Amino acid sequence: MVRSGMVLALSALCLAGAASAQERWYPSKYGASDTLGAVGNPSPEGVKRAAALVKTGKVYALGIPTGPDSAVYGERSYKAEIIVTPPAGQPPLGANKATAFDEKVTTSMGIGTQMDGLGHLGIDHRYYNGLTRDELNTPQGFKTLELSNVPPIVTRGVVIDMLKYFGKPMTAGQAFNRTEIQAAMRAQKVTVGKGDVVLFHTGWMAAKMNSDRKAFQETTPGLGEDGAIWLADQGVVAIGADTITLEHIPFADPNRPFVVHQTLLAKKGVHILENVNVGPLAADGVTEFLFVLGQPRFVGTVQVVINPIAIR
């Protein structure tokens, strides 16, 4: 009887310990009231060092076009409607006969090249810094972690060419983690550090986006949990790839979907960049560059369409 009671007590303590361990991902290391995560890591001195990386002046648009035919993950859509001024049958405006086109766009912000905000993926309805669903999604709209609050990101960018490292086309579900990332970095003679943006080249976009849209949208090689933790612990601002989800699909454990998103966004405060056109940088052998992103400041969004710029 006593022995059984002790076993039950120990079991209860173990369960309580496990629950406590699960809860230790918040508050954030950036402070209990922080809402920006790692985007505060670049310093003015770091920006100046990143600017000094510009040697040739060549500019790369890292965004792909966003439209009704864009590759998307899940149920997302895009529609642009043109508004003509003046309407059909009415004369032009004024003596100078002014006419115009405007547009109305109805879209998810998670189409094309995109940035995932810290409120996008959570853990049991808690998000970055432990903020709850009801604290974020208020009757007045999505608050606190919405992307219009995120400042521009100007910093050092790093390309890690995983396709080159593996030496053959990557496959659906193929993961790369700390060991593979560090080996690829050594081969490229590049490092990552506090304030950097890291972009992975997998070759998946070039291989699949236009020729096999279903495969591109539903499967992908990508970053694993251990690699995400290691990169976040280096103090990087954002991590992106030429894939639709950054992390690999199929998942390592089907019962733990999107664990890389949870790790980076909710636990670590690191933004995610998806569908980044890294191929031209890799083709030119670029390993580091000046990264510039002034994302649109749409109020109340958890994702936003972007066109990051690389300058080498």
N, C-alpha and C positions, 0 to 999 in steps of 0.2 A: 504494500500500500504506500509506504513512505517512498520506496524506490520509484514506483509509478508516478507519484506526485513530483519527485525530483526531476524525472524525465520530462514530464509535462511542463514543469517550470523552465527547464533548460530549453525546451523546444520553443516556448513562448518568448524567451529572451533572444534566441536565435532569430526568430521571425521579426521581433522588434528591431533587432540590430540590422537585419536586411532592409526593413522599411526605412530605418534612419539613413542607411547608406544610400538608398535610392533617392532620398530627399536632399542629399548634400550638394546637388548641382546648383542650387541657389541658396543664398544670394550670390550674384556674380562677383568675380574677382575685381571688376571695375567699380564696385560699390553697390550697395543695396538699393539705391535709388536710380542707378544708371539705366538709360533706355537706348543707348547707341552701340554698346558693345565695343568691338575692336576697331571701329572706324575712327576712334579717337587716338589710335596709336601713332599715325604719321605725325612727325614733328616738323616745324619749319625748316630745321636743319636737314631732316630727311628728304623733304621736298626739294631742297637745293641740290642735295646729292643725286637725287633721281633726275633732276633736270640736266645735270652734268653728264648723264648717260647718252644724251642726244649727240650723235657724231655725224650722221648723214642727213638728218632732217626728213627721212622717209616716214610717212604717216600711214598707218594701217587702221582701217575701219574694222572693228572686231564684231560688229553687229551684222546680222543677216536681215533681209527685208521681212517685214511683218505684214501679213495679208491673209485673205481667206484660204489660201493654199499652203500656209505655213505649217510645218510639222508641229504637232501639239501633243502634250501628255494628258490623257484623260479627255473629258468633255469640255472643250473650250472652243470658242468661235470668234470670228472677226467679220464685221460688216461695215463698209464705208458707203455712205450715201452722199451724193452731190446736191447741194442747194444752189439753184440758179437765181441770180438777181439781175434784172427784174424777172418775175415769172413769165413763162411763155405767154405770148399774146400782148404783153405790155411793152411800152417803148423804153429805151435806155434812159438813164437818169441824167437830168440836166442838159445844158447846152453842150457839154463836152461828151455826152452820150456814154456815161460810165456804165459798165457791166461788170459782173463778178461771179466767181464761184466760191462757195463755202462748202463745208462738209460736216456731216454728222457721223461719228464713228461709234459703233457699239461693239465692244470687245472685252474679253478677259485681258488682264495685264500679263498673264502667264503664257504669252505667245511669242514666238521668235526668240531673239536674244533677250534675256530677262535677268532681273535681280530679285532674289528672294529676300524679303525682309525678315526681321527677327520674330515677327508675329505670324509667320506663315505655317510653321510646323511646331507642335507642342507635344507635351507628354501628359496624358490624362487631363487635358484641358488646362494645363499650366504651360506658360510660354516663357520667353527669356526673363530671367530674374524672378521667376516664380509668379509672374502676373497671371491672373486667372482669366478665363473666357469672358466672364461678366465685367471684369475691369477693363478689358480691351474693346469688346463689342458692345457698346453702349447704345441707348436709344438715340443718342446724338451722332452716332456713327462710330467707325473703328478709330480708337484713340491710342495715344501713348507710343505704340510701336509702329505707327503708320509711316510710310516711306518718305513723305514730304518733309519729315524732320531730319532726315539723314543728310549730312553736309556733303559737298563735293569731295571726291576722292582723287587726290593727285599724289602719286607715290611711285616707288620702284615696282615694276612688274617683272615677274620671272616666268619663263616658259620651261616646263619640264616635259621633255619629249619621251613619253612612254612607248610610243610606236617604235621609235628609233632604238630605245633600250631593249625591247623584246625582240626586235629584229624580224618580226613577221606580223601580219595583220592580227589585230586583237579580236577576241570573240565575245559574243553575248555572255554577260555574267562574269567575265574575267575581272578579278579584283586586283588592284595594286595597293599595297599598304606600306608601312614605314620602311621595311627592308628594301622593297623594290624602289620606292621613291628615293631613299638615300643612295642606293646604288646608281640610279639614273642621274642623280645630281653629281655624284663623284665623276661619272663618265663625262658629263657635260662641263665639269669644273665650275659649278655654280652653287651658291648657298642661298638659303632663305632666312629672313630675320624679321624682327619686329617692324610692323608697318607695311610689309610687302603685300602685293596681290600675286597669288600663284595661279597660273593657268596651265592645265594639262592638255597635251596634244595626244590624242588616242588614234586619230585617223578615222574615227567612226563617222563623223559628219561627211567627209569626202567620199567614204566608201558606201554609205547607206542612205543619206538624206534624200537624194534624188533618184537613186536606182532601186531602193527597197524601202519605201516609206514606212511600211508596217513594221519592219525590223527596227528602223531608226526610232520609231515612236514607242515601241513596246519593250525593247531590250537594249542593253548597252553594257560595254565594259566600263569600269569606273573606280572611283575612290572607295576604299573600305573603311570600316570604323576605326581601326587602329591607325591607319594613315591620317584620317581626319583629326583624331585626338593629337597626334604628334605635330601636325602642321599648326593646329590651333594653339598648341602650347608654345610654339615659336613666336606667337604674337602677330600672325598674319591677319590682314584686314578682311580679305575675301578670297575665296577659292572658286575657280571656274574650270570649265572644260568644253570641248567641242562635242558635247553630248546633251541629251535632252533632260537628264536628271542629275548630272555630276556623279552620283553614286552608281554602282553596278546593279543591273537588273538582268536576270533573276537575282533576288537578294540571297545573301549567304544563309540566312535563316528565314523561311517564309513567314514564321510567326513573329518576326521583328522587322516589319517593313519600314523603309525610310529612316533607318537608325542613323545614317550619316547626316541627314537633314536635322534630325533631333539633336544629334551631338553638336553640330556646328551652330545652328540657329538658337536653339533653346538653352543648351548647356554652356556653350563657349562664346556666344555673341559674335560669330563670324558669318558674314553675309555670303550667299551662294550666287554664282553667276552661271547661267546655263545657255547652251547653244551659242557659245562663243566661237567665232571663226578664227581659231588659232592656227589653222593650216598654213596661211601665208607667212606667218612669223617663223614657224618651224622650217618651212621650205627655204627661207633665207638664213637659217642657222642662228636666229636670234635667241639669246638666252636671258638677257635682261634689257629693260627699256623703260622709258617714262610712260606710266599709265595715267590716263586722264578720264574721269567719269563725272560729268555733271548730270545726274539722272533727273528725269522730269519730276516735278514736285506735285504729283497728283495727291490731293488730300484724301485720307481714308483708305489707302491701298496697302496691301500686304505683299504684292509683287508689282514690278513695273518693267515695261519694255525699255531697253537701253541700247545705246550704240557706243560702247567703250572705245577709246582711241589709244593706240600704241604709237609712240614716236621713238625712233632709234637714231 
